Each structure stands twice: as C-alpha cells, then as structure tokens.
Amino acid sequence: MNAKQAAGYKAAEWVQEGMLVGLGTGSTAYYVIERIGQRVAEGLKIQAIATSKASEELAEKYRIPLIKAADVSKLDLAIDGADEVDPALALIKGGGGALLREKLVAINSDKFIVIADPGKLVPHLGAFKLPIEIVPFCYDWTLVQLKSRYNIEFQMRTRDGGLYVTDNGNYIVDASFGVIKDPGALDTELKQLTGVVDHGLFVNIADVVVIGHEDGTTEIIEKP
C-alpha cells in the first residue's frame, strides 16, 4: 500500500450508511472511490456526486449510485485530494483541472476531508502554481488584468497540442504567485476579476486532512 492509497482508504472510513457523498478527482481521490466501491459491493448503501467526468466514470465502474445536484440540497461528506496544504488547512487544488466542481461540492458538504501524502504539507502556499479557471471569451483580456494587477508569470494550460478545456468548457491559467502570505485576501481579489470563474485556493473549507505514509500508516490533522 502506497501513501496515496493509505490516505484514500482511511478517508473512506468516514463514509457511513445512507450518506450523500462528494467524490473528488485525481490520483489520490482514485483510491477513495476504489475503496468506497468495494464497500458498496459489500452492501453499503450511499449516493454520490462526482466532481469530474473521470471520477464519474470510475464511480460507474464500481457501481456507486450517482445523483444530480438538483436532487439534493446538501451533501453529508466530500473527500478530495490537494496539491498543497498549509498549517491552517488552506489548500491549493486544481492540478487535475476540476477545481470549480471540486469547490462547489466541498462548500456544499457538511464535512470536507482532504487526502494527501506528506509532500503536500507546506509552511506557505504558492510553490505549486495556482490554477485559475477563466472563460474562453476574450480570455486575452483576462490575462491582461492578471498581469497588470499582480505582475506574475503564468501559462495557459495545454493538452494534446491545444488549450486545456475543463469539463465546464473553460480554460485554465497556471499562475506563479510565489509565497502566498494571505490566501484569504487573494481568494477574494481573484474572484472579483471579470473573466475569472474560480480558482484553486480553498480557504476555510477543509475540516480534516488525512496524510498517508508509504508504510501504510496515516495521520489525521484537524482544522485549527
């Protein structure tokens, strides 16, 4: 069992009978879905919302019953990975491109559990480039706003020789902010830029972080 699997399998223990569960996206969230799928095969009855097409396909593979957001008002629990986690449990997410759906699911859950390996724990956010989801229409103007306000380096995310397109039909900018001293302030500022749909800063959203280790052990970090 590797670190990601250890974290994913441990977090799956929070899932209980009858729950409405948000399924994250990415290489660590894969193991959560795998383990939940095993428990469903053993008789666990839950319903879930997936945060990406990839996670939806994986859930269907494991026969985890999926529902639409319109069918429920809130989720009991969401479990997802992170690219960086600071001591206050602020996160950078979005390396897998599903940040908007992940945030929607996380903030509409009674509990949000983050799963990660020890390398994701950082003293300050910002070494990992911050994903920013922007609308395709006049996206060059949105880039001008980002450059003029922050004077940062950034790259449009690409895939297969073209611009990366999210499941929502938007583009992603990966921005190098360096050390983010005040994630809450940057969170608010970026959301105010016209053309920005959302970004990968998750501030005051995570409740628990499960850290998996290569020896199969796990560490639980509660929100300060």
ZIFENKA-V557304 format. One record per pair of residues at least 24 apart in sequence whose ideal C-beta (glycine too) atoms are under 10 Angstrom apart, sorted by the first residue. I is the first residue (numbers start at 1). J is the second residue. D is the distance in Angstrom with one decimal. If there is no record, write none. Layout:
i=I j=J d=D
i=I j=J d=D
This chain:
i=1 j=31 d=9.2
i=1 j=212 d=8.3
i=1 j=213 d=9.6
i=1 j=214 d=8.5
i=1 j=215 d=8.4
i=1 j=216 d=4.3
i=1 j=217 d=9.6
i=2 j=28 d=9.9
i=2 j=31 d=8.9
i=2 j=117 d=8.3
i=2 j=212 d=7.6
i=2 j=213 d=9.2
i=2 j=214 d=6.1
i=2 j=215 d=9.7
i=2 j=216 d=8.3
i=3 j=28 d=8.6
i=3 j=115 d=9.8
i=3 j=116 d=8.5
i=3 j=117 d=3.9
i=3 j=118 d=7.1
i=3 j=119 d=8.5
i=3 j=120 d=9.8
i=3 j=211 d=8.0
i=3 j=212 d=4.1
i=3 j=213 d=5.5
i=3 j=214 d=5.1
i=3 j=215 d=8.7
i=3 j=216 d=8.5
i=3 j=217 d=9.3
i=3 j=218 d=9.0
i=4 j=28 d=4.4
i=4 j=29 d=9.1
i=4 j=30 d=7.8
i=4 j=31 d=5.8
i=4 j=32 d=9.7
i=4 j=81 d=8.0
i=4 j=115 d=7.6
i=4 j=116 d=8.3
i=4 j=117 d=6.0
i=4 j=212 d=6.0
i=4 j=214 d=9.7
i=5 j=30 d=8.8
i=5 j=31 d=4.6
i=5 j=32 d=9.7
i=5 j=34 d=8.2
i=5 j=35 d=8.5
i=5 j=115 d=10.0
i=5 j=212 d=7.0
i=5 j=214 d=10.0
i=5 j=216 d=8.1
i=6 j=31 d=8.3
i=6 j=115 d=9.2
i=6 j=117 d=8.6
i=6 j=210 d=8.5
i=6 j=211 d=8.8
i=6 j=212 d=3.4
i=6 j=213 d=6.3
i=6 j=214 d=8.0
i=6 j=215 d=8.1
i=6 j=216 d=4.9
i=6 j=217 d=6.8
i=6 j=218 d=5.4
i=6 j=219 d=9.8
i=7 j=31 d=7.4
i=7 j=32 d=8.4
i=7 j=79 d=9.6
i=7 j=81 d=8.3
i=7 j=113 d=9.6
i=7 j=114 d=9.0
i=7 j=115 d=4.0
i=7 j=116 d=6.2
i=7 j=117 d=6.8
i=7 j=118 d=9.8
i=7 j=120 d=9.7
i=7 j=209 d=8.9
i=7 j=210 d=4.8
i=7 j=211 d=6.3
i=7 j=212 d=3.1
i=7 j=213 d=8.6
i=7 j=218 d=6.1
i=7 j=219 d=9.1
i=8 j=32 d=4.3
i=8 j=33 d=8.1
i=8 j=34 d=7.2
i=8 j=35 d=6.2
i=8 j=36 d=9.2
i=8 j=79 d=8.0
i=8 j=81 d=8.5
i=8 j=115 d=5.5
i=8 j=210 d=8.3
i=8 j=212 d=7.2
i=8 j=218 d=9.8
i=9 j=34 d=8.2
i=9 j=35 d=4.7
i=9 j=36 d=9.7
i=9 j=38 d=9.1
i=9 j=115 d=9.4
i=9 j=210 d=9.5
i=9 j=212 d=8.2
i=9 j=216 d=9.0
i=9 j=218 d=8.5
i=10 j=35 d=8.9
i=10 j=113 d=9.4
i=10 j=115 d=7.8
i=10 j=210 d=5.2
i=10 j=211 d=9.2
i=10 j=212 d=6.8
i=10 j=216 d=9.6
i=10 j=217 d=9.2
i=10 j=218 d=4.3
i=10 j=219 d=9.3
i=10 j=220 d=8.0
i=11 j=35 d=8.3
i=11 j=36 d=9.5
i=11 j=77 d=9.2
i=11 j=79 d=4.8
i=11 j=80 d=9.2
i=11 j=81 d=9.8
i=11 j=113 d=5.0
i=11 j=114 d=8.4
i=11 j=115 d=4.9
i=11 j=208 d=8.2
i=11 j=209 d=9.5
i=11 j=210 d=4.8
i=11 j=212 d=9.0
i=11 j=218 d=8.6
i=11 j=220 d=9.6
i=12 j=36 d=5.2
i=12 j=37 d=9.4
i=12 j=38 d=8.5
i=12 j=39 d=6.8
i=12 j=44 d=9.8
i=12 j=79 d=7.3
i=12 j=113 d=9.5
i=12 j=115 d=9.3
i=12 j=210 d=9.7
i=13 j=39 d=9.2
i=13 j=113 d=10.0
i=13 j=210 d=9.3
i=13 j=218 d=9.8
i=14 j=76 d=9.2
i=14 j=77 d=5.9
i=14 j=79 d=7.2
i=14 j=111 d=7.3
i=14 j=113 d=6.0
i=14 j=208 d=8.0
i=14 j=210 d=8.9
i=15 j=39 d=7.0
i=15 j=40 d=9.5
i=15 j=44 d=7.2
i=15 j=46 d=6.2
i=15 j=48 d=9.1
i=15 j=76 d=8.6
i=15 j=77 d=6.4
i=15 j=79 d=7.8
i=15 j=113 d=9.7
i=16 j=44 d=8.4
i=16 j=46 d=8.1
i=16 j=76 d=8.0
i=16 j=77 d=8.4
i=17 j=43 d=9.1
i=17 j=44 d=6.3
i=17 j=45 d=5.9
i=17 j=46 d=7.3
i=18 j=44 d=9.3
i=18 j=45 d=6.4
i=18 j=46 d=6.9
i=18 j=47 d=8.6
i=18 j=76 d=8.4
i=19 j=44 d=9.1
i=19 j=45 d=9.0
i=19 j=46 d=5.0
i=19 j=47 d=7.9
i=19 j=48 d=8.7
i=19 j=75 d=8.1
i=19 j=76 d=4.3
i=19 j=77 d=5.8
i=19 j=110 d=9.6
i=20 j=46 d=7.3
i=20 j=47 d=5.4
i=20 j=48 d=7.3
i=20 j=49 d=7.5
i=20 j=67 d=7.3
i=20 j=71 d=9.2
i=20 j=72 d=5.6
i=20 j=73 d=9.5
i=20 j=74 d=7.5
i=20 j=75 d=4.6
i=20 j=76 d=5.1
i=20 j=77 d=7.7
i=20 j=78 d=9.5
i=20 j=108 d=10.0
i=20 j=109 d=8.4
i=20 j=110 d=9.3
i=21 j=46 d=5.5
i=21 j=47 d=7.3
i=21 j=48 d=4.6
i=21 j=49 d=7.6
i=21 j=50 d=9.8
i=21 j=59 d=9.8
i=21 j=64 d=8.4
i=21 j=67 d=9.9
i=21 j=75 d=6.5
i=21 j=76 d=6.7
i=21 j=77 d=5.3
i=21 j=78 d=7.0
i=21 j=79 d=7.3
i=21 j=105 d=9.5
i=21 j=109 d=8.4
i=22 j=48 d=7.1
i=22 j=49 d=5.4
i=22 j=50 d=8.1
i=22 j=51 d=6.6
i=22 j=55 d=9.7
i=22 j=69 d=9.9
i=22 j=75 d=5.0
i=22 j=76 d=8.9
i=22 j=77 d=6.9
i=22 j=78 d=3.1
i=22 j=79 d=7.0
i=22 j=80 d=7.3
i=22 j=101 d=9.3
i=22 j=102 d=8.3
i=22 j=104 d=8.9
i=22 j=105 d=3.8
i=22 j=106 d=6.9
i=22 j=108 d=7.9
i=22 j=109 d=5.4
i=22 j=111 d=9.9
i=22 j=112 d=8.0
i=22 j=113 d=9.7
i=23 j=48 d=5.2
i=23 j=49 d=6.9
i=23 j=50 d=4.7
i=23 j=51 d=6.4
i=23 j=52 d=8.8
i=23 j=55 d=5.1
i=23 j=56 d=8.1
i=23 j=58 d=8.0
i=23 j=59 d=5.8
i=23 j=64 d=7.5
i=23 j=66 d=8.6
i=23 j=78 d=7.9
i=23 j=79 d=7.1
i=23 j=80 d=8.0
i=23 j=102 d=9.9
i=23 j=105 d=8.1
i=24 j=50 d=8.6
i=24 j=51 d=5.7
i=24 j=52 d=8.5
i=24 j=55 d=6.8
i=24 j=78 d=7.0
i=24 j=79 d=5.7
i=24 j=80 d=2.7
i=24 j=81 d=5.8
i=24 j=82 d=9.2
i=24 j=93 d=8.9
i=24 j=96 d=8.8
i=24 j=98 d=8.0
i=24 j=101 d=9.5
i=24 j=102 d=6.2
i=24 j=105 d=7.9
i=24 j=106 d=8.6
i=24 j=112 d=9.6
i=24 j=113 d=9.2
i=24 j=114 d=8.8
i=24 j=115 d=7.8
i=25 j=50 d=7.8
i=25 j=51 d=4.9
i=25 j=52 d=4.1
i=25 j=53 d=9.2
i=25 j=54 d=6.3
i=25 j=55 d=4.9
i=25 j=56 d=9.5
i=25 j=58 d=9.4
i=25 j=80 d=7.0
i=25 j=81 d=7.7
i=25 j=93 d=9.2
i=25 j=94 d=9.6
i=25 j=95 d=9.6
i=25 j=96 d=4.9
i=25 j=97 d=7.9
i=25 j=98 d=4.0
i=25 j=99 d=9.1
i=25 j=101 d=7.6
i=25 j=102 d=6.3
i=25 j=105 d=9.8
i=25 j=167 d=9.3
i=26 j=51 d=9.3
i=26 j=52 d=8.6
i=26 j=54 d=8.8
i=26 j=55 d=8.5
i=26 j=80 d=7.4
i=26 j=81 d=4.5
i=26 j=82 d=8.9
i=26 j=83 d=8.8
i=26 j=93 d=8.6
i=26 j=94 d=9.7
i=26 j=95 d=7.0
i=26 j=96 d=4.2
i=26 j=97 d=9.3
i=26 j=98 d=7.7
i=26 j=102 d=9.0
i=26 j=115 d=9.3
i=27 j=81 d=7.2
i=27 j=95 d=9.3
i=27 j=96 d=7.9
i=27 j=117 d=9.9
i=28 j=79 d=9.4
i=28 j=80 d=8.2
i=28 j=81 d=3.8
i=28 j=82 d=8.4
i=28 j=96 d=9.8
i=28 j=114 d=9.2
i=28 j=115 d=5.0
i=28 j=116 d=6.5
i=28 j=117 d=7.4
i=28 j=120 d=8.9
i=28 j=210 d=9.5
i=28 j=212 d=7.9
i=29 j=54 d=9.5
i=29 j=55 d=6.6
i=29 j=58 d=8.9
i=29 j=79 d=6.9
i=29 j=80 d=5.5
i=29 j=81 d=5.1
i=29 j=96 d=8.3
i=29 j=98 d=9.3
i=29 j=102 d=9.1
i=29 j=115 d=7.0
i=30 j=54 d=8.9
i=30 j=55 d=8.2
i=30 j=58 d=6.7
i=30 j=81 d=8.9
i=31 j=81 d=9.5
i=31 j=115 d=7.9
i=31 j=212 d=8.7
i=32 j=58 d=9.9
i=32 j=79 d=4.9
i=32 j=80 d=8.1
i=32 j=81 d=8.6
i=32 j=113 d=8.8
i=32 j=115 d=6.5
i=32 j=210 d=9.7
i=33 j=58 d=5.0
i=33 j=59 d=5.8
i=33 j=61 d=8.7
i=33 j=62 d=6.4
i=33 j=64 d=7.1
i=33 j=79 d=8.9
i=34 j=58 d=7.8
i=34 j=61 d=9.3
i=34 j=62 d=6.9
i=35 j=62 d=9.3
i=35 j=79 d=10.0
i=36 j=62 d=7.2
i=36 j=64 d=6.1
i=36 j=79 d=8.5
i=37 j=61 d=7.4
i=37 j=62 d=2.5
i=37 j=63 d=6.9
i=37 j=64 d=5.6
i=38 j=62 d=7.5
i=39 j=64 d=9.4
i=40 j=64 d=5.4
i=40 j=65 d=7.9
i=46 j=76 d=8.8
i=46 j=77 d=9.3
i=47 j=71 d=8.4
i=47 j=72 d=7.9
i=47 j=75 d=9.3
i=47 j=76 d=9.8
i=48 j=75 d=8.6
i=48 j=77 d=9.7
i=48 j=78 d=9.6
i=48 j=105 d=9.9
i=49 j=75 d=6.7
i=49 j=78 d=8.5
i=49 j=101 d=8.9
i=49 j=104 d=9.2
i=49 j=105 d=6.0
i=49 j=108 d=9.1
i=49 j=109 d=9.4
i=50 j=98 d=9.3
i=50 j=101 d=8.3
i=50 j=105 d=8.7
i=51 j=78 d=8.2
i=51 j=80 d=6.9
i=51 j=96 d=9.2
i=51 j=98 d=5.1
i=51 j=99 d=9.1
i=51 j=100 d=8.9
i=51 j=101 d=4.2
i=51 j=102 d=4.7
i=51 j=103 d=9.0
i=51 j=104 d=8.0
i=51 j=105 d=5.3
i=51 j=106 d=8.7
i=51 j=167 d=8.8
i=52 j=96 d=7.2
i=52 j=97 d=7.6
i=52 j=98 d=4.1
i=52 j=101 d=6.2
i=52 j=102 d=8.0
i=52 j=166 d=8.9
i=52 j=167 d=5.7
i=53 j=98 d=8.9
i=53 j=101 d=9.7
i=53 j=167 d=5.4
i=54 j=96 d=8.0
i=54 j=97 d=9.3
i=54 j=98 d=8.1
i=54 j=167 d=8.7
i=55 j=80 d=9.4
i=55 j=96 d=9.3
i=55 j=98 d=7.7
i=55 j=101 d=9.1
i=55 j=102 d=9.6
i=56 j=167 d=9.3
i=69 j=101 d=9.8
i=69 j=104 d=7.8
i=69 j=105 d=8.4
i=69 j=108 d=7.9
i=72 j=108 d=8.9
i=73 j=108 d=8.3
i=74 j=107 d=9.9
i=74 j=108 d=5.5
i=74 j=109 d=7.0
i=74 j=110 d=6.7
i=75 j=105 d=6.7
i=75 j=106 d=9.1
i=75 j=107 d=10.0
i=75 j=108 d=6.0
i=75 j=109 d=4.1
i=75 j=110 d=7.0
i=75 j=111 d=8.9
i=75 j=112 d=9.3
i=76 j=109 d=6.9
i=76 j=110 d=5.4
i=76 j=111 d=7.2
i=77 j=109 d=5.8
i=77 j=110 d=6.7
i=77 j=111 d=5.1
i=77 j=112 d=7.9
i=77 j=113 d=6.9
i=77 j=207 d=9.6
i=78 j=102 d=8.2
i=78 j=104 d=9.7
i=78 j=105 d=5.0
i=78 j=106 d=5.1
i=78 j=107 d=8.9
i=78 j=108 d=8.1
i=78 j=109 d=3.9
i=78 j=110 d=8.9
i=78 j=111 d=7.4
i=78 j=112 d=5.0
i=78 j=113 d=7.1
i=78 j=114 d=9.5
i=78 j=205 d=9.4
i=78 j=206 d=9.9
i=78 j=207 d=9.6
i=79 j=105 d=9.8
i=79 j=106 d=9.5
i=79 j=109 d=9.1
i=79 j=111 d=9.1
i=79 j=112 d=7.9
i=79 j=113 d=4.7
i=79 j=114 d=7.9
i=79 j=115 d=6.4
i=79 j=208 d=9.5
i=79 j=210 d=8.5
i=80 j=105 d=7.7
i=80 j=106 d=6.7
i=80 j=109 d=9.8
i=80 j=112 d=7.5
i=80 j=113 d=7.8
i=80 j=114 d=6.4
i=80 j=115 d=7.2
i=80 j=116 d=9.8
i=80 j=202 d=9.1
i=80 j=206 d=9.1
i=81 j=114 d=7.0
i=81 j=115 d=5.5
i=81 j=116 d=6.2
i=81 j=117 d=9.3
i=81 j=120 d=8.1
i=82 j=114 d=5.0
i=82 j=115 d=7.8
i=82 j=116 d=5.3
i=82 j=120 d=5.7
i=82 j=121 d=9.6
i=82 j=128 d=9.4
i=82 j=200 d=9.2
i=82 j=202 d=7.5
i=82 j=206 d=7.7
i=82 j=209 d=7.8
i=83 j=116 d=8.6
i=83 j=120 d=6.6
i=83 j=122 d=9.6
i=83 j=125 d=9.3
i=83 j=127 d=9.5
i=83 j=128 d=4.6
i=83 j=129 d=8.8
i=83 j=130 d=9.2
i=83 j=131 d=8.4
i=83 j=200 d=7.3
i=84 j=116 d=8.8
i=84 j=119 d=9.5
i=84 j=120 d=5.9
i=84 j=121 d=8.2
i=84 j=122 d=5.0
i=84 j=124 d=8.9
i=84 j=125 d=5.2
i=84 j=126 d=7.8
i=84 j=127 d=6.9
i=84 j=128 d=4.8
i=84 j=130 d=9.3
i=84 j=180 d=9.3
i=84 j=200 d=9.2
i=84 j=201 d=9.9
i=84 j=202 d=10.0
i=85 j=114 d=6.4
i=85 j=116 d=5.8
i=85 j=118 d=10.0
i=85 j=120 d=5.3
i=85 j=121 d=5.5
i=85 j=122 d=6.9
i=85 j=125 d=8.4
i=85 j=202 d=9.5
i=85 j=206 d=7.6
i=85 j=209 d=5.6
i=85 j=211 d=8.5
i=85 j=221 d=8.1
i=86 j=121 d=8.1
i=86 j=122 d=5.9
i=86 j=123 d=7.0
i=86 j=124 d=6.2
i=86 j=125 d=5.2
i=86 j=126 d=9.3
i=86 j=180 d=8.6
i=86 j=183 d=7.3
i=86 j=203 d=9.6
i=87 j=121 d=8.3
i=87 j=122 d=8.7
i=87 j=123 d=7.0
i=87 j=124 d=8.9
i=87 j=221 d=8.9
i=87 j=224 d=7.4
i=88 j=125 d=9.6
i=88 j=183 d=8.1
i=88 j=184 d=9.4
i=88 j=203 d=8.3
i=88 j=204 d=8.2
i=88 j=206 d=9.2
i=88 j=223 d=8.3
i=88 j=224 d=5.9
i=89 j=114 d=7.3
i=89 j=202 d=8.7
i=89 j=203 d=9.1
i=89 j=204 d=8.3
i=89 j=205 d=8.3
i=89 j=206 d=4.3
i=89 j=207 d=7.8
i=89 j=208 d=8.3
i=89 j=209 d=6.0
i=89 j=221 d=7.1
i=89 j=222 d=8.5
i=89 j=223 d=5.3
i=89 j=224 d=7.0
i=90 j=124 d=9.6
i=90 j=125 d=6.1
i=90 j=180 d=8.5
i=90 j=182 d=9.9
i=90 j=183 d=4.5
i=90 j=184 d=7.7
i=90 j=187 d=8.7
i=90 j=201 d=7.1
i=90 j=202 d=6.8
i=90 j=203 d=4.9
i=90 j=204 d=7.4
i=90 j=205 d=8.4
i=90 j=206 d=7.7
i=91 j=116 d=9.1
i=91 j=120 d=8.8
i=91 j=125 d=7.6
i=91 j=128 d=9.9
i=91 j=183 d=8.6
i=91 j=200 d=7.8
i=91 j=201 d=7.3
i=91 j=202 d=4.0
i=91 j=203 d=7.9
i=91 j=205 d=7.3
i=91 j=206 d=6.0
i=91 j=209 d=8.8
i=92 j=120 d=9.2
i=92 j=122 d=8.8
i=92 j=125 d=5.3
i=92 j=126 d=7.7
i=92 j=127 d=8.9
i=92 j=128 d=5.1
i=92 j=129 d=8.3
i=92 j=130 d=5.9
i=92 j=131 d=7.8
i=92 j=177 d=9.6
i=92 j=180 d=8.2
i=92 j=183 d=8.5
i=92 j=199 d=9.1
i=92 j=200 d=5.2
i=92 j=201 d=6.4
i=92 j=202 d=7.7
i=93 j=128 d=9.4
i=93 j=130 d=9.6
i=93 j=131 d=7.6
i=93 j=199 d=9.4
i=93 j=200 d=4.7
i=93 j=201 d=8.2
i=93 j=202 d=5.6
i=93 j=205 d=9.5
i=93 j=206 d=9.7
i=94 j=128 d=9.2
i=94 j=129 d=9.2
i=94 j=130 d=7.7
i=94 j=131 d=3.2
i=94 j=132 d=8.2
i=94 j=133 d=7.6
i=94 j=157 d=9.5
i=94 j=166 d=9.5
i=94 j=172 d=7.1
i=94 j=174 d=8.6
i=94 j=198 d=8.9
i=94 j=199 d=7.4
i=94 j=200 d=3.3
i=94 j=201 d=9.0
i=94 j=202 d=9.2
i=95 j=128 d=7.2
i=95 j=129 d=8.6
i=95 j=131 d=6.9
i=95 j=157 d=9.9
i=95 j=172 d=9.9
i=95 j=174 d=8.9
i=95 j=200 d=7.9
i=96 j=131 d=9.1
i=97 j=131 d=7.4
i=97 j=133 d=8.6
i=97 j=157 d=7.3
i=97 j=159 d=8.7
i=97 j=164 d=6.4
i=97 j=165 d=8.9
i=97 j=166 d=5.5
i=97 j=167 d=7.7
i=97 j=168 d=9.8
i=97 j=170 d=9.7
i=97 j=172 d=6.1
i=97 j=200 d=9.9
i=98 j=131 d=9.7
i=98 j=133 d=9.7
i=98 j=166 d=7.3
i=98 j=167 d=6.7
i=98 j=168 d=9.1
i=98 j=200 d=10.0
i=99 j=130 d=9.7
i=99 j=131 d=5.5
i=99 j=132 d=8.7
i=99 j=133 d=6.1
i=99 j=166 d=8.2
i=99 j=168 d=10.0
i=99 j=172 d=8.0
i=99 j=197 d=9.3
i=99 j=198 d=6.4
i=99 j=199 d=7.0
i=99 j=200 d=4.6
i=99 j=201 d=9.1
i=99 j=202 d=8.5
i=100 j=131 d=9.8
i=100 j=133 d=5.4
i=100 j=166 d=6.9
i=100 j=167 d=8.5
i=100 j=168 d=5.8
i=100 j=170 d=7.6
i=100 j=172 d=9.8
i=100 j=197 d=6.1
i=100 j=198 d=4.8
i=100 j=199 d=9.0
i=100 j=200 d=9.4
i=101 j=166 d=8.5
i=101 j=167 d=6.7
i=101 j=168 d=7.3
i=101 j=198 d=9.6
i=102 j=198 d=9.6
i=102 j=200 d=8.7
i=102 j=202 d=8.1
i=102 j=205 d=9.9
i=103 j=133 d=9.7
i=103 j=198 d=6.0
i=103 j=199 d=8.8
i=103 j=200 d=8.3
i=103 j=201 d=9.2
i=103 j=202 d=6.4
i=103 j=205 d=7.4
i=104 j=198 d=8.6
i=106 j=202 d=6.6
i=106 j=205 d=5.2
i=106 j=206 d=7.8
i=106 j=207 d=9.6
i=107 j=202 d=8.7
i=107 j=204 d=9.7
i=107 j=205 d=6.0
i=109 j=205 d=9.2
i=109 j=207 d=9.0
i=110 j=207 d=8.8
i=111 j=206 d=9.6
i=111 j=207 d=5.1
i=111 j=208 d=7.1
i=112 j=202 d=8.3
i=112 j=205 d=5.6
i=112 j=206 d=5.4
i=112 j=207 d=5.3
i=112 j=208 d=7.8
i=112 j=209 d=9.9
i=112 j=223 d=9.5
i=113 j=206 d=7.7
i=113 j=207 d=6.7
i=113 j=208 d=4.8
i=113 j=209 d=7.6
i=113 j=210 d=6.3
i=113 j=220 d=9.5
i=114 j=202 d=8.4
i=114 j=205 d=8.9
i=114 j=206 d=4.8
i=114 j=207 d=8.4
i=114 j=208 d=7.0
i=114 j=209 d=4.6
i=114 j=210 d=7.1
i=114 j=211 d=9.3
i=114 j=221 d=8.8
i=115 j=208 d=9.4
i=115 j=209 d=7.6
i=115 j=210 d=4.9
i=115 j=211 d=8.1
i=115 j=212 d=7.0
i=115 j=218 d=9.2
i=116 j=209 d=6.4
i=116 j=210 d=7.5
i=116 j=211 d=5.9
i=116 j=212 d=7.4
i=116 j=221 d=9.6
i=117 j=211 d=6.9
i=117 j=212 d=5.8
i=117 j=213 d=7.7
i=117 j=214 d=8.1
i=118 j=211 d=5.7
i=118 j=212 d=8.2
i=118 j=213 d=6.6
i=118 j=214 d=8.9
i=118 j=219 d=8.2
i=119 j=211 d=9.7
i=120 j=209 d=8.7
i=120 j=211 d=7.9
i=121 j=209 d=8.2
i=121 j=211 d=6.9
i=121 j=219 d=9.6
i=121 j=221 d=8.4
i=122 j=179 d=9.7
i=123 j=179 d=8.9
i=124 j=178 d=9.2
i=124 j=179 d=4.7
i=124 j=180 d=6.5
i=124 j=181 d=7.1
i=124 j=183 d=8.9
i=125 j=177 d=8.4
i=125 j=178 d=10.0
i=125 j=179 d=7.8
i=125 j=180 d=4.4
i=125 j=181 d=9.2
i=125 j=183 d=5.6
i=125 j=186 d=9.0
i=125 j=200 d=9.6
i=125 j=201 d=7.4
i=125 j=202 d=9.9
i=125 j=203 d=9.4
i=126 j=175 d=9.8
i=126 j=176 d=8.1
i=126 j=177 d=5.2
i=126 j=178 d=5.3
i=126 j=179 d=4.8
i=126 j=180 d=4.1
i=126 j=181 d=8.6
i=126 j=183 d=8.8
i=126 j=186 d=9.4
i=127 j=176 d=9.3
i=127 j=177 d=9.8
i=127 j=178 d=8.3
i=127 j=179 d=8.1
i=127 j=180 d=9.5
i=128 j=174 d=9.1
i=128 j=176 d=9.5
i=128 j=177 d=9.9
i=128 j=200 d=8.6
i=129 j=153 d=9.0
i=129 j=154 d=7.8
i=129 j=155 d=7.8
i=129 j=157 d=9.4
i=129 j=173 d=9.0
i=129 j=174 d=4.1
i=129 j=175 d=6.1
i=129 j=176 d=5.4
i=129 j=177 d=8.2
i=129 j=200 d=9.0
i=130 j=154 d=8.8
i=130 j=173 d=8.7
i=130 j=174 d=7.2
i=130 j=175 d=4.9
i=130 j=176 d=7.9
i=130 j=177 d=5.7
i=130 j=180 d=7.5
i=130 j=183 d=9.6
i=130 j=186 d=8.2
i=130 j=190 d=8.4
i=130 j=199 d=6.3
i=130 j=200 d=5.5
i=130 j=201 d=6.7
i=131 j=157 d=7.4
i=131 j=164 d=9.8
i=131 j=166 d=9.6
i=131 j=172 d=5.2
i=131 j=173 d=7.4
i=131 j=174 d=5.7
i=131 j=175 d=7.9
i=131 j=198 d=9.3
i=131 j=199 d=6.7
i=131 j=200 d=4.2
i=131 j=201 d=9.4
i=132 j=157 d=9.7
i=132 j=170 d=9.9
i=132 j=171 d=9.2
i=132 j=172 d=6.8
i=132 j=173 d=4.5
i=132 j=174 d=7.7
i=132 j=175 d=5.7
i=132 j=190 d=6.5
i=132 j=193 d=8.7
i=132 j=195 d=9.7
i=132 j=196 d=6.0
i=132 j=197 d=8.4
i=132 j=198 d=7.9
i=132 j=199 d=4.5
i=132 j=200 d=7.3
i=132 j=201 d=9.3
i=133 j=157 d=9.7
i=133 j=166 d=6.1
i=133 j=168 d=7.4
i=133 j=170 d=5.0
i=133 j=171 d=7.3
i=133 j=172 d=5.6
i=133 j=173 d=8.1
i=133 j=196 d=7.3
i=133 j=197 d=4.4
i=133 j=198 d=5.3
i=133 j=199 d=6.8
i=133 j=200 d=8.3
i=134 j=166 d=9.9
i=134 j=170 d=6.2
i=134 j=171 d=5.4
i=134 j=172 d=7.4
i=134 j=173 d=5.9
i=134 j=193 d=8.7
i=134 j=194 d=9.9
i=134 j=195 d=5.3
i=134 j=196 d=5.6
i=134 j=197 d=6.3
i=134 j=198 d=9.3
i=134 j=199 d=9.3
i=135 j=168 d=9.5
i=135 j=169 d=8.7
i=135 j=170 d=5.8
i=135 j=171 d=7.7
i=135 j=194 d=9.1
i=135 j=195 d=5.7
i=135 j=196 d=8.2
i=135 j=197 d=6.1
i=136 j=163 d=8.1
i=136 j=165 d=8.0
i=136 j=169 d=7.3
i=136 j=170 d=6.5
i=136 j=171 d=5.6
i=136 j=195 d=9.6
i=137 j=170 d=9.9
i=137 j=195 d=7.9
i=138 j=194 d=9.4
i=138 j=195 d=7.0
i=139 j=163 d=8.7
i=139 j=170 d=8.9
i=139 j=171 d=5.7
i=139 j=173 d=8.4
i=139 j=195 d=6.8
i=140 j=195 d=9.7
i=141 j=194 d=8.5
i=141 j=195 d=6.5
i=142 j=171 d=8.9
i=142 j=173 d=7.9
i=142 j=193 d=6.9
i=142 j=194 d=7.4
i=142 j=195 d=3.2
i=142 j=196 d=6.5
i=142 j=197 d=9.8
i=143 j=171 d=9.8
i=143 j=173 d=6.8
i=143 j=175 d=9.9
i=143 j=195 d=8.6
i=144 j=195 d=9.6
i=145 j=193 d=5.2
i=145 j=194 d=7.4
i=145 j=195 d=6.8
i=145 j=196 d=8.2
i=146 j=173 d=6.9
i=146 j=175 d=6.7
i=146 j=190 d=8.4
i=146 j=193 d=7.0
i=146 j=195 d=9.0
i=146 j=196 d=8.2
i=147 j=175 d=9.8
i=149 j=189 d=7.7
i=149 j=190 d=9.2
i=149 j=192 d=9.9
i=149 j=193 d=7.4
i=150 j=175 d=7.6
i=150 j=176 d=9.8
i=150 j=177 d=7.0
i=150 j=186 d=8.9
i=150 j=189 d=8.7
i=150 j=190 d=9.1
i=150 j=193 d=10.0
i=152 j=176 d=5.8
i=152 j=177 d=5.8
i=152 j=178 d=8.1
i=153 j=177 d=9.3
i=153 j=178 d=9.5
i=166 j=197 d=8.7
i=168 j=197 d=7.4
i=168 j=198 d=9.5
i=170 j=195 d=10.0
i=170 j=196 d=9.9
i=170 j=197 d=5.6
i=170 j=198 d=9.1
i=171 j=195 d=9.9
i=171 j=197 d=9.3
i=172 j=197 d=9.7
i=172 j=199 d=9.6
i=172 j=200 d=9.0
i=173 j=199 d=9.0
i=174 j=200 d=9.2
i=175 j=199 d=8.5
i=175 j=200 d=9.4
i=177 j=201 d=9.7
